[in-house]
Amino acid sequence: MSKIDYGKICIRFKEKLGDAFIERIERRIGQDFEIAVKENPDKLLSSIIEDVHLHYVAPFEMTMEIAEYLKENYEIEKFSLALSSEFDFSPTAKMDDIKKFVEQFYFVVEELGYAGKFTRSPLKWWIK
């Protein structure tokens, strides 16, 4: 297995996710992005992945859980989420894309060696 260049991966995230995202990461770690890439890329990448998980993956996992809950308990297969007073989101049409995104995130996390740090939300949490 080849050594992973965390710095290059961090730079690729920066290119894809933009300045506002990187500013949020810089505030979280208390260090400039460029300095962190050189001094501690592993910590920087971990913070980036945490942020992606918190802001993107976890809400999609919650959407999948809500869909499964509504389907299993109320036989509701199509629903919308009111994200604001002006915008409704219908996840039913995008469920396959949502599942692919979540699966890909956990695949990347595993490949980068962070599998123990990020775990999937439990499906069927309502059965416990």
C-alpha positions in Angstrom: 0.0 0.0 0.0 1.4 3.4 -1.0 1.7 6.2 1.5 -1.2 8.7 1.3 -0.3 12.3 0.7 -2.7 14.0 3.0 -1.5 17.5 1.9 -2.5 16.8 -1.7 -5.9 15.6 -0.7 -6.5 18.7 1.4 -5.6 20.9 -1.5 -8.1 19.0 -3.7 -10.8 19.5 -1.1 -9.9 23.2 -1.0 -10.3 23.4 -4.8 -13.6 21.7 -4.8 -15.3 23.2 -1.7 -14.3 26.8 -1.9 -13.2 29.7 0.3 -16.1 29.8 2.7 -15.6 26.1 3.5 -11.9 26.6 4.0 -12.4 29.6 6.3 -14.7 27.5 8.5 -11.9 24.8 8.7 -9.3 27.5 9.5 -11.4 28.8 12.4 -11.9 25.2 13.7 -8.2 24.4 13.7 -7.0 27.9 14.6 -4.5 27.9 11.8 -4.1 29.1 8.2 -4.9 26.5 5.6 -1.5 26.8 3.8 0.4 26.4 7.0 -1.7 23.5 8.2 -1.1 21.7 4.9 2.7 21.9 5.5 2.8 21.3 9.2 0.0 18.9 10.0 -1.9 17.7 6.9 -3.3 14.7 8.8 -5.1 16.9 11.4 -6.2 19.3 8.6 -7.7 16.4 6.5 -9.4 15.0 9.6 -11.0 18.4 10.2 -12.1 18.7 6.6 -13.7 15.2 6.7 -15.4 16.0 10.0 -16.9 19.2 8.5 -18.1 17.3 5.3 -19.6 14.7 7.6 -21.4 17.2 9.8 -22.7 19.5 7.0 -23.4 17.1 4.2 -23.3 13.4 5.0 -25.2 13.4 8.4 -28.2 15.4 7.0 -28.4 12.9 4.1 -28.2 10.0 6.5 -31.0 11.5 8.5 -33.0 11.9 5.3 -32.5 8.2 4.5 -33.5 7.3 8.1 -36.7 9.5 7.9 -37.6 7.9 4.6 -37.2 4.4 5.9 -39.1 5.3 9.1 -42.0 6.8 7.2 -42.1 3.8 4.8 -42.0 1.2 7.5 -44.3 2.7 10.1 -46.8 4.7 8.0 -46.4 3.3 4.4 -45.5 6.8 3.2 -43.0 6.5 0.3 -43.1 10.1 -1.1 -42.6 13.1 1.1 -41.1 16.6 1.1 -39.0 18.3 3.6 -39.7 22.0 4.2 -36.2 23.5 4.4 -37.5 27.0 4.6 -40.7 28.9 4.1 -39.9 29.2 0.4 -38.2 25.9 -0.4 -39.4 22.3 -0.1 -37.0 19.4 -0.9 -38.4 16.1 -2.2 -35.8 13.5 -1.3 -37.8 10.7 -2.9 -36.6 11.6 -6.4 -33.0 11.9 -5.2 -32.8 8.9 -2.9 -30.5 6.9 -5.1 -28.1 9.8 -5.5 -28.2 10.4 -1.7 -27.4 6.7 -1.0 -24.5 6.8 -3.5 -23.1 10.0 -2.0 -23.2 8.5 1.5 -21.7 5.2 0.4 -18.9 7.0 -1.5 -18.1 9.2 1.6 -17.6 6.1 3.8 -15.6 4.4 1.1 -13.2 7.4 0.9 -13.1 7.6 4.7 -12.1 4.0 4.9 -9.5 4.4 2.1 -7.9 7.3 4.0 -7.7 5.3 7.2 -10.4 7.2 9.1 -12.9 4.4 9.3 -12.8 4.2 13.1 -13.5 7.9 13.5 -16.6 8.1 11.3 -19.4 5.7 11.7 -22.7 5.4 9.9 -25.9 6.4 11.6 -27.7 3.3 12.7 -30.6 2.3 10.5 -33.9 1.7 12.2 -33.0 3.7 15.3 -36.6 3.7 16.2 -36.6 -0.1 17.0 -34.2 0.1 19.9 
